[in-house]
Amino acid sequence: LTSNVQAGFLFGIPIAGTMAHSYVTSFSSLDEVWPQTLVTVNGDGDPVDMISLTKGCLSRVCELLGADPGKIREGELAAFLSYAIA
């Protein structure tokens, strides 16, 4: 069960074949994620730049796993970040 299929079930969105994957493939870079900065509901604390945070975490994970960050599909990462922000 992918996150897109689960979203279809949760929100009553009809899914069929690759349509459930269309959200992920609609992104090509992290520049398309909006909003890029998050603040707390009550405004306490500093805003968090989610793009910088994501890039930093990606770099650390790739280093720990010995993975080449250049092989990461930024569009897929952007889709999952967008979903997390929502």
mmCIF file as gemmi writes it, N, C-alpha and C atoms, coordinates in Angstrom:
data_model
loop_
_atom_site.group_PDB
_atom_site.id
_atom_site.type_symbol
_atom_site.label_atom_id
_atom_site.label_alt_id
_atom_site.label_comp_id
_atom_site.label_asym_id
_atom_site.label_entity_id
_atom_site.label_seq_id
_atom_site.pdbx_PDB_ins_code
_atom_site.Cartn_x
_atom_site.Cartn_y
_atom_site.Cartn_z
_atom_site.occupancy
_atom_site.B_iso_or_equiv
_atom_site.pdbx_formal_charge
_atom_site.auth_seq_id
_atom_site.auth_asym_id
_atom_site.pdbx_PDB_model_num
ATOM 1 N N . LEU Axp A 1 ? 0.853 -1.187 0 1 0 ? 1 A 1
ATOM 2 C CA . LEU Axp A 1 ? 0 0 0 1 0 ? 1 A 1
ATOM 3 C C . LEU Axp A 1 ? 0.891 1.239 0 1 0 ? 1 A 1
ATOM 4 N N . THR Axp A 2 ? 0.802 2.035 -1.04 1 0 ? 2 A 1
ATOM 5 C CA . THR Axp A 2 ? 1.589 3.265 -1.099 1 0 ? 2 A 1
ATOM 6 C C . THR Axp A 2 ? 0.837 4.394 -0.411 1 0 ? 2 A 1
ATOM 7 N N . SER Axp A 3 ? 1.559 5.475 -0.124 1 0 ? 3 A 1
ATOM 8 C CA . SER Axp A 3 ? 0.916 6.62 0.519 1 0 ? 3 A 1
ATOM 9 C C . SER Axp A 3 ? -0.177 7.206 -0.371 1 0 ? 3 A 1
ATOM 10 N N . ASN Axp A 4 ? 0.024 7.153 -1.687 1 0 ? 4 A 1
ATOM 11 C CA . ASN Axp A 4 ? -0.987 7.696 -2.599 1 0 ? 4 A 1
ATOM 12 C C . ASN Axp A 4 ? -2.253 6.856 -2.603 1 0 ? 4 A 1
ATOM 13 N N . VAL Axp A 5 ? -2.101 5.561 -2.565 1 0 ? 5 A 1
ATOM 14 C CA . VAL Axp A 5 ? -3.265 4.675 -2.517 1 0 ? 5 A 1
ATOM 15 C C . VAL Axp A 5 ? -3.991 4.864 -1.19 1 0 ? 5 A 1
ATOM 16 N N . GLN Axp A 6 ? -3.221 4.965 -0.11 1 0 ? 6 A 1
ATOM 17 C CA . GLN Axp A 6 ? -3.831 5.176 1.199 1 0 ? 6 A 1
ATOM 18 C C . GLN Axp A 6 ? -4.595 6.505 1.225 1 0 ? 6 A 1
ATOM 19 N N . ALA Axp A 7 ? -4.025 7.553 0.639 1 0 ? 7 A 1
ATOM 20 C CA . ALA Axp A 7 ? -4.719 8.845 0.582 1 0 ? 7 A 1
ATOM 21 C C . ALA Axp A 7 ? -6.028 8.713 -0.189 1 0 ? 7 A 1
ATOM 22 N N . GLY Axp A 8 ? -6.018 7.925 -1.256 1 0 ? 8 A 1
ATOM 23 C CA . GLY Axp A 8 ? -7.242 7.689 -2.011 1 0 ? 8 A 1
ATOM 24 C C . GLY Axp A 8 ? -8.322 7.067 -1.149 1 0 ? 8 A 1
ATOM 25 N N . PHE Axp A 9 ? -7.923 6.08 -0.35 1 0 ? 9 A 1
ATOM 26 C CA . PHE Axp A 9 ? -8.883 5.428 0.543 1 0 ? 9 A 1
ATOM 27 C C . PHE Axp A 9 ? -9.365 6.39 1.633 1 0 ? 9 A 1
ATOM 28 N N . LEU Axp A 10 ? -8.447 7.132 2.236 1 0 ? 10 A 1
ATOM 29 C CA . LEU Axp A 10 ? -8.795 8.014 3.348 1 0 ? 10 A 1
ATOM 30 C C . LEU Axp A 10 ? -9.711 9.165 2.935 1 0 ? 10 A 1
ATOM 31 N N . PHE Axp A 11 ? -9.481 9.703 1.736 1 0 ? 11 A 1
ATOM 32 C CA . PHE Axp A 11 ? -10.215 10.887 1.316 1 0 ? 11 A 1
ATOM 33 C C . PHE Axp A 11 ? -11.245 10.612 0.229 1 0 ? 11 A 1
ATOM 34 N N . GLY Axp A 12 ? -11.492 9.331 -0.049 1 0 ? 12 A 1
ATOM 35 C CA . GLY Axp A 12 ? -12.513 8.972 -1.02 1 0 ? 12 A 1
ATOM 36 C C . GLY Axp A 12 ? -12.179 9.368 -2.448 1 0 ? 12 A 1
ATOM 37 N N . ILE Axp A 13 ? -10.892 9.404 -2.766 1 0 ? 13 A 1
ATOM 38 C CA . ILE Axp A 13 ? -10.458 9.757 -4.122 1 0 ? 13 A 1
ATOM 39 C C . ILE Axp A 13 ? -10.355 8.472 -4.932 1 0 ? 13 A 1
ATOM 40 N N . PRO Axp A 14 ? -11.067 8.381 -6.04 1 0 ? 14 A 1
ATOM 41 C CA . PRO Axp A 14 ? -10.972 7.16 -6.855 1 0 ? 14 A 1
ATOM 42 C C . PRO Axp A 14 ? -9.542 6.961 -7.367 1 0 ? 14 A 1
ATOM 43 N N . ILE Axp A 15 ? -9.048 5.743 -7.264 1 0 ? 15 A 1
ATOM 44 C CA . ILE Axp A 15 ? -7.702 5.436 -7.739 1 0 ? 15 A 1
ATOM 45 C C . ILE Axp A 15 ? -7.77 4.298 -8.747 1 0 ? 15 A 1
ATOM 46 N N . ALA Axp A 16 ? -6.887 4.364 -9.724 1 0 ? 16 A 1
ATOM 47 C CA . ALA Axp A 16 ? -6.825 3.299 -10.726 1 0 ? 16 A 1
ATOM 48 C C . ALA Axp A 16 ? -5.444 3.305 -11.359 1 0 ? 16 A 1
ATOM 49 N N . GLY Axp A 17 ? -4.804 2.181 -11.329 1 0 ? 17 A 1
ATOM 50 C CA . GLY Axp A 17 ? -3.513 2.036 -11.996 1 0 ? 17 A 1
ATOM 51 C C . GLY Axp A 17 ? -2.519 3.096 -11.588 1 0 ? 17 A 1
ATOM 52 N N . THR Axp A 18 ? -1.905 3.725 -12.573 1 0 ? 18 A 1
ATOM 53 C CA . THR Axp A 18 ? -0.865 4.709 -12.298 1 0 ? 18 A 1
ATOM 54 C C . THR Axp A 18 ? -1.407 6.054 -11.843 1 0 ? 18 A 1
ATOM 55 N N . MET Axp A 19 ? -2.717 6.233 -11.86 1 0 ? 19 A 1
ATOM 56 C CA . MET Axp A 19 ? -3.287 7.495 -11.389 1 0 ? 19 A 1
ATOM 57 C C . MET Axp A 19 ? -2.907 7.755 -9.937 1 0 ? 19 A 1
ATOM 58 N N . ALA Axp A 20 ? -2.806 6.707 -9.147 1 0 ? 20 A 1
ATOM 59 C CA . ALA Axp A 20 ? -2.46 6.868 -7.742 1 0 ? 20 A 1
ATOM 60 C C . ALA Axp A 20 ? -1.032 7.372 -7.581 1 0 ? 20 A 1
ATOM 61 N N . HIS Axp A 21 ? -0.212 7.194 -8.586 1 0 ? 21 A 1
ATOM 62 C CA . HIS Axp A 21 ? 1.185 7.612 -8.527 1 0 ? 21 A 1
ATOM 63 C C . HIS Axp A 21 ? 1.386 9.004 -9.13 1 0 ? 21 A 1
ATOM 64 N N . SER Axp A 22 ? 0.336 9.604 -9.659 1 0 ? 22 A 1
ATOM 65 C CA . SER Axp A 22 ? 0.48 10.868 -10.38 1 0 ? 22 A 1
ATOM 66 C C . SER Axp A 22 ? 0.939 12.014 -9.49 1 0 ? 22 A 1
ATOM 67 N N . TYR Axp A 23 ? 0.565 12.003 -8.212 1 0 ? 23 A 1
ATOM 68 C CA . TYR Axp A 23 ? 1.011 13.075 -7.315 1 0 ? 23 A 1
ATOM 69 C C . TYR Axp A 23 ? 2.527 13.073 -7.206 1 0 ? 23 A 1
ATOM 70 N N . VAL Axp A 24 ? 3.107 11.903 -7.033 1 0 ? 24 A 1
ATOM 71 C CA . VAL Axp A 24 ? 4.56 11.796 -6.9 1 0 ? 24 A 1
ATOM 72 C C . VAL Axp A 24 ? 5.248 12.267 -8.171 1 0 ? 24 A 1
ATOM 73 N N . THR Axp A 25 ? 4.739 11.87 -9.303 1 0 ? 25 A 1
ATOM 74 C CA . THR Axp A 25 ? 5.391 12.216 -10.563 1 0 ? 25 A 1
ATOM 75 C C . THR Axp A 25 ? 5.101 13.645 -11.012 1 0 ? 25 A 1
ATOM 76 N N . SER Axp A 26 ? 4.238 14.359 -10.283 1 0 ? 26 A 1
ATOM 77 C CA . SER Axp A 26 ? 3.938 15.738 -10.663 1 0 ? 26 A 1
ATOM 78 C C . SER Axp A 26 ? 5.029 16.711 -10.231 1 0 ? 26 A 1
ATOM 79 N N . PHE Axp A 27 ? 5.947 16.269 -9.397 1 0 ? 27 A 1
ATOM 80 C CA . PHE Axp A 27 ? 7.044 17.115 -8.929 1 0 ? 27 A 1
ATOM 81 C C . PHE Axp A 27 ? 8.328 16.773 -9.669 1 0 ? 27 A 1
ATOM 82 N N . SER Axp A 28 ? 9.134 17.802 -9.95 1 0 ? 28 A 1
ATOM 83 C CA . SER Axp A 28 ? 10.433 17.54 -10.569 1 0 ? 28 A 1
ATOM 84 C C . SER Axp A 28 ? 11.592 18.054 -9.721 1 0 ? 28 A 1
ATOM 85 N N . SER Axp A 29 ? 11.301 18.956 -8.758 1 0 ? 29 A 1
ATOM 86 C CA . SER Axp A 29 ? 12.38 19.451 -7.9 1 0 ? 29 A 1
ATOM 87 C C . SER Axp A 29 ? 11.813 19.966 -6.58 1 0 ? 29 A 1
ATOM 88 N N . LEU Axp A 30 ? 12.705 20.186 -5.627 1 0 ? 30 A 1
ATOM 89 C CA . LEU Axp A 30 ? 12.301 20.713 -4.331 1 0 ? 30 A 1
ATOM 90 C C . LEU Axp A 30 ? 11.81 22.159 -4.428 1 0 ? 30 A 1
ATOM 91 N N . ASP Axp A 31 ? 12.164 22.846 -5.506 1 0 ? 31 A 1
ATOM 92 C CA . ASP Axp A 31 ? 11.705 24.224 -5.7 1 0 ? 31 A 1
ATOM 93 C C . ASP Axp A 31 ? 10.187 24.309 -5.832 1 0 ? 31 A 1
ATOM 94 N N . GLU Axp A 32 ? 9.543 23.212 -6.169 1 0 ? 32 A 1
ATOM 95 C CA . GLU Axp A 32 ? 8.09 23.202 -6.37 1 0 ? 32 A 1
ATOM 96 C C . GLU Axp A 32 ? 7.301 23.003 -5.079 1 0 ? 32 A 1
ATOM 97 N N . VAL Axp A 33 ? 7.975 22.705 -3.989 1 0 ? 33 A 1
ATOM 98 C CA . VAL Axp A 33 ? 7.293 22.474 -2.708 1 0 ? 33 A 1
ATOM 99 C C . VAL Axp A 33 ? 6.84 23.817 -2.135 1 0 ? 33 A 1
ATOM 100 N N . TRP Axp A 34 ? 5.572 23.863 -1.722 1 0 ? 34 A 1
ATOM 101 C CA . TRP Axp A 34 ? 5.03 25.074 -1.112 1 0 ? 34 A 1
ATOM 102 C C . TRP Axp A 34 ? 4.07 24.716 -0.015 1 0 ? 34 A 1
ATOM 103 N N . PRO Axp A 35 ? 4.126 25.299 1.147 1 0 ? 35 A 1
ATOM 104 C CA . PRO Axp A 35 ? 5.093 26.295 1.575 1 0 ? 35 A 1
ATOM 105 C C . PRO Axp A 35 ? 6.455 25.654 1.844 1 0 ? 35 A 1
ATOM 106 N N . GLN Axp A 36 ? 7.489 26.457 1.782 1 0 ? 36 A 1
ATOM 107 C CA . GLN Axp A 36 ? 8.83 25.936 2.031 1 0 ? 36 A 1
ATOM 108 C C . GLN Axp A 36 ? 9.266 26.181 3.467 1 0 ? 36 A 1
ATOM 109 N N . THR Axp A 37 ? 8.557 27.045 4.157 1 0 ? 37 A 1
ATOM 110 C CA . THR Axp A 37 ? 8.883 27.377 5.541 1 0 ? 37 A 1
ATOM 111 C C . THR Axp A 37 ? 7.66 27.11 6.411 1 0 ? 37 A 1
ATOM 112 N N . LEU Axp A 38 ? 7.882 26.488 7.551 1 0 ? 38 A 1
ATOM 113 C CA . LEU Axp A 38 ? 6.786 26.21 8.48 1 0 ? 38 A 1
ATOM 114 C C . LEU Axp A 38 ? 6.986 26.976 9.778 1 0 ? 38 A 1
ATOM 115 N N . VAL Axp A 39 ? 5.876 27.396 10.36 1 0 ? 39 A 1
ATOM 116 C CA . VAL Axp A 39 ? 5.876 28.035 11.669 1 0 ? 39 A 1
ATOM 117 C C . VAL Axp A 39 ? 4.884 27.282 12.553 1 0 ? 39 A 1
ATOM 118 N N . THR Axp A 40 ? 5.042 27.429 13.846 1 0 ? 40 A 1
ATOM 119 C CA . THR Axp A 40 ? 4.107 26.782 14.756 1 0 ? 40 A 1
ATOM 120 C C . THR Axp A 40 ? 2.752 27.48 14.681 1 0 ? 40 A 1
ATOM 121 N N . VAL Axp A 41 ? 1.726 26.803 15.116 1 0 ? 41 A 1
ATOM 122 C CA . VAL Axp A 41 ? 0.369 27.343 15.06 1 0 ? 41 A 1
ATOM 123 C C . VAL Axp A 41 ? 0.26 28.635 15.862 1 0 ? 41 A 1
ATOM 124 N N . ASN Axp A 42 ? 0.886 28.675 17.028 1 0 ? 42 A 1
ATOM 125 C CA . ASN Axp A 42 ? 0.776 29.864 17.872 1 0 ? 42 A 1
ATOM 126 C C . ASN Axp A 42 ? 1.876 30.891 17.603 1 0 ? 42 A 1
ATOM 127 N N . GLY Axp A 43 ? 2.746 30.63 16.635 1 0 ? 43 A 1
ATOM 128 C CA . GLY Axp A 43 ? 3.774 31.591 16.26 1 0 ? 43 A 1
ATOM 129 C C . GLY Axp A 43 ? 5.005 31.598 17.14 1 0 ? 43 A 1
ATOM 130 N N . ASP Axp A 44 ? 5.069 30.717 18.132 1 0 ? 44 A 1
ATOM 131 C CA . ASP Axp A 44 ? 6.257 30.638 18.984 1 0 ? 44 A 1
ATOM 132 C C . ASP Axp A 44 ? 7.402 29.982 18.224 1 0 ? 44 A 1
ATOM 133 N N . GLY Axp A 45 ? 8.597 30.402 18.499 1 0 ? 45 A 1
ATOM 134 C CA . GLY Axp A 45 ? 9.763 29.777 17.881 1 0 ? 45 A 1
ATOM 135 C C . GLY Axp A 45 ? 10.056 30.334 16.505 1 0 ? 45 A 1
ATOM 136 N N . ASP Axp A 46 ? 11.19 29.922 15.989 1 0 ? 46 A 1
ATOM 137 C CA . ASP Axp A 46 ? 11.633 30.384 14.675 1 0 ? 46 A 1
ATOM 138 C C . ASP Axp A 46 ? 11.011 29.546 13.569 1 0 ? 46 A 1
ATOM 139 N N . PRO Axp A 47 ? 10.779 30.164 12.407 1 0 ? 47 A 1
ATOM 140 C CA . PRO Axp A 47 ? 10.31 29.394 11.251 1 0 ? 47 A 1
ATOM 141 C C . PRO Axp A 47 ? 11.353 28.343 10.865 1 0 ? 47 A 1
ATOM 142 N N . VAL Axp A 48 ? 10.896 27.234 10.316 1 0 ? 48 A 1
ATOM 143 C CA . VAL Axp A 48 ? 11.789 26.153 9.899 1 0 ? 48 A 1
ATOM 144 C C . VAL Axp A 48 ? 11.794 26.091 8.377 1 0 ? 48 A 1
ATOM 145 N N . ASP Axp A 49 ? 12.98 26.235 7.793 1 0 ? 49 A 1
ATOM 146 C CA . ASP Axp A 49 ? 13.142 26.11 6.346 1 0 ? 49 A 1
ATOM 147 C C . ASP Axp A 49 ? 13.169 24.621 6.019 1 0 ? 49 A 1
ATOM 148 N N . MET Axp A 50 ? 12.056 24.11 5.527 1 0 ? 50 A 1
ATOM 149 C CA . MET Axp A 50 ? 11.923 22.668 5.29 1 0 ? 50 A 1
ATOM 150 C C . MET Axp A 50 ? 12.818 22.171 4.161 1 0 ? 50 A 1
ATOM 151 N N . ILE Axp A 51 ? 13.104 23.009 3.18 1 0 ? 51 A 1
ATOM 152 C CA . ILE Axp A 51 ? 13.96 22.596 2.073 1 0 ? 51 A 1
ATOM 153 C C . ILE Axp A 51 ? 15.384 22.38 2.578 1 0 ? 51 A 1
ATOM 154 N N . SER Axp A 52 ? 15.911 23.35 3.33 1 0 ? 52 A 1
ATOM 155 C CA . SER Axp A 52 ? 17.264 23.21 3.879 1 0 ? 52 A 1
ATOM 156 C C . SER Axp A 52 ? 17.352 22.026 4.831 1 0 ? 52 A 1
ATOM 157 N N . LEU Axp A 53 ? 16.329 21.868 5.663 1 0 ? 53 A 1
ATOM 158 C CA . LEU Axp A 53 ? 16.307 20.746 6.6 1 0 ? 53 A 1
ATOM 159 C C . LEU Axp A 53 ? 16.312 19.418 5.853 1 0 ? 53 A 1
ATOM 160 N N . THR Axp A 54 ? 15.508 19.324 4.81 1 0 ? 54 A 1
ATOM 161 C CA . THR Axp A 54 ? 15.429 18.092 4.016 1 0 ? 54 A 1
ATOM 162 C C . THR Axp A 54 ? 16.751 17.794 3.324 1 0 ? 54 A 1
ATOM 163 N N . LYS Axp A 55 ? 17.359 18.817 2.732 1 0 ? 55 A 1
ATOM 164 C CA . LYS Axp A 55 ? 18.646 18.612 2.056 1 0 ? 55 A 1
ATOM 165 C C . LYS Axp A 55 ? 19.724 18.179 3.042 1 0 ? 55 A 1
ATOM 166 N N . GLY Axp A 56 ? 19.721 18.764 4.237 1 0 ? 56 A 1
ATOM 167 C CA . GLY Axp A 56 ? 20.69 18.376 5.257 1 0 ? 56 A 1
ATOM 168 C C . GLY Axp A 56 ? 20.499 16.937 5.703 1 0 ? 56 A 1
ATOM 169 N N . CYS Axp A 57 ? 19.251 16.552 5.932 1 0 ? 57 A 1
ATOM 170 C CA . CYS Axp A 57 ? 18.958 15.167 6.337 1 0 ? 57 A 1
ATOM 171 C C . CYS Axp A 57 ? 19.318 14.19 5.224 1 0 ? 57 A 1
ATOM 172 N N . LEU Axp A 58 ? 19.011 14.547 3.996 1 0 ? 58 A 1
ATOM 173 C CA . LEU Axp A 58 ? 19.342 13.69 2.863 1 0 ? 58 A 1
ATOM 174 C C . LEU Axp A 58 ? 20.849 13.48 2.775 1 0 ? 58 A 1
ATOM 175 N N . SER Axp A 59 ? 21.596 14.536 2.95 1 0 ? 59 A 1
ATOM 176 C CA . SER Axp A 59 ? 23.057 14.443 2.894 1 0 ? 59 A 1
ATOM 177 C C . SER Axp A 59 ? 23.585 13.503 3.975 1 0 ? 59 A 1
ATOM 178 N N . ARG Axp A 60 ? 23.069 13.642 5.19 1 0 ? 60 A 1
ATOM 179 C CA . ARG Axp A 60 ? 23.521 12.781 6.297 1 0 ? 60 A 1
ATOM 180 C C . ARG Axp A 60 ? 23.149 11.322 6.061 1 0 ? 60 A 1
ATOM 181 N N . VAL Axp A 61 ? 21.926 11.082 5.598 1 0 ? 61 A 1
ATOM 182 C CA . VAL Axp A 61 ? 21.48 9.706 5.345 1 0 ? 61 A 1
ATOM 183 C C . VAL Axp A 61 ? 22.323 9.071 4.245 1 0 ? 61 A 1
ATOM 184 N N . CYS Axp A 62 ? 22.564 9.81 3.173 1 0 ? 62 A 1
ATOM 185 C CA . CYS Axp A 62 ? 23.385 9.273 2.076 1 0 ? 62 A 1
ATOM 186 C C . CYS Axp A 62 ? 24.794 8.961 2.559 1 0 ? 62 A 1
ATOM 187 N N . GLU Axp A 63 ? 25.333 9.831 3.399 1 0 ? 63 A 1
ATOM 188 C CA . GLU Axp A 63 ? 26.672 9.592 3.944 1 0 ? 63 A 1
ATOM 189 C C . GLU Axp A 63 ? 26.691 8.335 4.807 1 0 ? 63 A 1
ATOM 190 N N . LEU Axp A 64 ? 25.699 8.183 5.665 1 0 ? 64 A 1
ATOM 191 C CA . LEU Axp A 64 ? 25.626 7.006 6.538 1 0 ? 64 A 1
ATOM 192 C C . LEU Axp A 64 ? 25.468 5.712 5.749 1 0 ? 64 A 1
ATOM 193 N N . LEU Axp A 65 ? 24.706 5.769 4.667 1 0 ? 65 A 1
ATOM 194 C CA . LEU Axp A 65 ? 24.442 4.569 3.87 1 0 ? 65 A 1
ATOM 195 C C . LEU Axp A 65 ? 25.449 4.364 2.746 1 0 ? 65 A 1
ATOM 196 N N . GLY Axp A 66 ? 26.33 5.329 2.557 1 0 ? 66 A 1
ATOM 197 C CA . GLY Axp A 66 ? 27.275 5.236 1.459 1 0 ? 66 A 1
ATOM 198 C C . GLY Axp A 66 ? 26.598 5.358 0.106 1 0 ? 66 A 1
ATOM 199 N N . ALA Axp A 67 ? 25.503 6.106 0.066 1 0 ? 67 A 1
ATOM 200 C CA . ALA Axp A 67 ? 24.736 6.27 -1.174 1 0 ? 67 A 1
ATOM 201 C C . ALA Axp A 67 ? 25.15 7.557 -1.882 1 0 ? 67 A 1
ATOM 202 N N . ASP Axp A 68 ? 25.028 7.558 -3.182 1 0 ? 68 A 1
ATOM 203 C CA . ASP Axp A 68 ? 25.343 8.724 -3.995 1 0 ? 68 A 1
ATOM 204 C C . ASP Axp A 68 ? 24.132 9.651 -4.022 1 0 ? 68 A 1
ATOM 205 N N . PRO Axp A 69 ? 24.222 10.848 -3.416 1 0 ? 69 A 1
ATOM 206 C CA . PRO Axp A 69 ? 23.075 11.761 -3.407 1 0 ? 69 A 1
ATOM 207 C C . PRO Axp A 69 ? 22.626 12.17 -4.814 1 0 ? 69 A 1
ATOM 208 N N . GLY Axp A 70 ? 23.517 12.081 -5.78 1 0 ? 70 A 1
ATOM 209 C CA . GLY Axp A 70 ? 23.172 12.431 -7.146 1 0 ? 70 A 1
ATOM 210 C C . GLY Axp A 70 ? 22.194 11.469 -7.787 1 0 ? 70 A 1
ATOM 211 N N . LYS Axp A 71 ? 22.026 10.297 -7.181 1 0 ? 71 A 1
ATOM 212 C CA . LYS Axp A 71 ? 21.096 9.308 -7.728 1 0 ? 71 A 1
ATOM 213 C C . LYS Axp A 71 ? 19.695 9.416 -7.118 1 0 ? 71 A 1
ATOM 214 N N . ILE Axp A 72 ? 19.526 10.342 -6.188 1 0 ? 72 A 1
ATOM 215 C CA . ILE Axp A 72 ? 18.221 10.54 -5.555 1 0 ? 72 A 1
ATOM 216 C C . ILE Axp A 72 ? 17.326 11.312 -6.518 1 0 ? 72 A 1
ATOM 217 N N . ARG Axp A 73 ? 16.115 10.837 -6.693 1 0 ? 73 A 1
ATOM 218 C CA . ARG Axp A 73 ? 15.161 11.527 -7.572 1 0 ? 73 A 1
ATOM 219 C C . ARG Axp A 73 ? 14.513 12.658 -6.777 1 0 ? 73 A 1
ATOM 220 N N . GLU Axp A 74 ? 14.965 13.866 -7.053 1 0 ? 74 A 1
ATOM 221 C CA . GLU Axp A 74 ? 14.519 15.023 -6.285 1 0 ? 74 A 1
ATOM 222 C C . GLU Axp A 74 ? 13.014 15.246 -6.387 1 0 ? 74 A 1
ATOM 223 N N . GLY Axp A 75 ? 12.417 14.911 -7.511 1 0 ? 75 A 1
ATOM 224 C CA . GLY Axp A 75 ? 10.975 15.069 -7.659 1 0 ? 75 A 1
ATOM 225 C C . GLY Axp A 75 ? 10.198 14.198 -6.689 1 0 ? 75 A 1
ATOM 226 N N . GLU Axp A 76 ? 10.656 12.964 -6.496 1 0 ? 76 A 1
ATOM 227 C CA . GLU Axp A 76 ? 9.982 12.079 -5.539 1 0 ? 76 A 1
ATOM 228 C C . GLU Axp A 76 ? 10.174 12.587 -4.12 1 0 ? 76 A 1
ATOM 229 N N . LEU Axp A 77 ? 11.387 13.047 -3.807 1 0 ? 77 A 1
ATOM 230 C CA . LEU Axp A 77 ? 11.64 13.616 -2.487 1 0 ? 77 A 1
ATOM 231 C C . LEU Axp A 77 ? 10.734 14.827 -2.26 1 0 ? 77 A 1
ATOM 232 N N . ALA Axp A 78 ? 10.577 15.659 -3.273 1 0 ? 78 A 1
ATOM 233 C CA . ALA Axp A 78 ? 9.709 16.836 -3.171 1 0 ? 78 A 1
ATOM 234 C C . ALA Axp A 78 ? 8.258 16.439 -2.917 1 0 ? 78 A 1
ATOM 235 N N . ALA Axp A 79 ? 7.795 15.404 -3.584 1 0 ? 79 A 1
ATOM 236 C CA . ALA Axp A 79 ? 6.412 14.954 -3.389 1 0 ? 79 A 1
ATOM 237 C C . ALA Axp A 79 ? 6.185 14.482 -1.963 1 0 ? 79 A 1
ATOM 238 N N . PHE Axp A 80 ? 7.115 13.716 -1.429 1 0 ? 80 A 1
ATOM 239 C CA . PHE Axp A 80 ? 6.949 13.221 -0.065 1 0 ? 80 A 1
ATOM 240 C C . PHE Axp A 80 ? 7.076 14.349 0.956 1 0 ? 80 A 1
ATOM 241 N N . LEU Axp A 81 ? 7.952 15.32 0.691 1 0 ? 81 A 1
ATOM 242 C CA . LEU Axp A 81 ? 8.059 16.475 1.578 1 0 ? 81 A 1
ATOM 243 C C . LEU Axp A 81 ? 6.769 17.294 1.532 1 0 ? 81 A 1
ATOM 244 N N . SER Axp A 82 ? 6.229 17.5 0.357 1 0 ? 82 A 1
ATOM 245 C CA . SER Axp A 82 ? 4.974 18.23 0.209 1 0 ? 82 A 1
ATOM 246 C C . SER Axp A 82 ? 3.85 17.549 0.984 1 0 ? 82 A 1
ATOM 247 N N . TYR Axp A 83 ? 3.801 16.235 0.891 1 0 ? 83 A 1
ATOM 248 C CA . TYR Axp A 83 ? 2.789 15.462 1.613 1 0 ? 83 A 1
ATOM 249 C C . TYR Axp A 83 ? 2.981 15.614 3.122 1 0 ? 83 A 1
ATOM 250 N N . ALA Axp A 84 ? 4.235 15.589 3.572 1 0 ? 84 A 1
ATOM 251 C CA . ALA Axp A 84 ? 4.521 15.728 5.005 1 0 ? 84 A 1
ATOM 252 C C . ALA Axp A 84 ? 4.125 17.115 5.508 1 0 ? 84 A 1
ATOM 253 N N . ILE Axp A 85 ? 4.384 18.131 4.718 1 0 ? 85 A 1
ATOM 254 C CA . ILE Axp A 85 ? 4.033 19.496 5.108 1 0 ? 85 A 1
ATOM 255 C C . ILE Axp A 85 ? 2.519 19.664 5.187 1 0 ? 85 A 1
ATOM 256 N N . ALA Axp A 86 ? 1.811 19.036 4.267 1 0 ? 86 A 1
ATOM 257 C CA . ALA Axp A 86 ? 0.354 19.15 4.253 1 0 ? 86 A 1
ATOM 258 C C . ALA Axp A 86 ? -0.232 18.558 5.513 1 0 ? 86 A 1
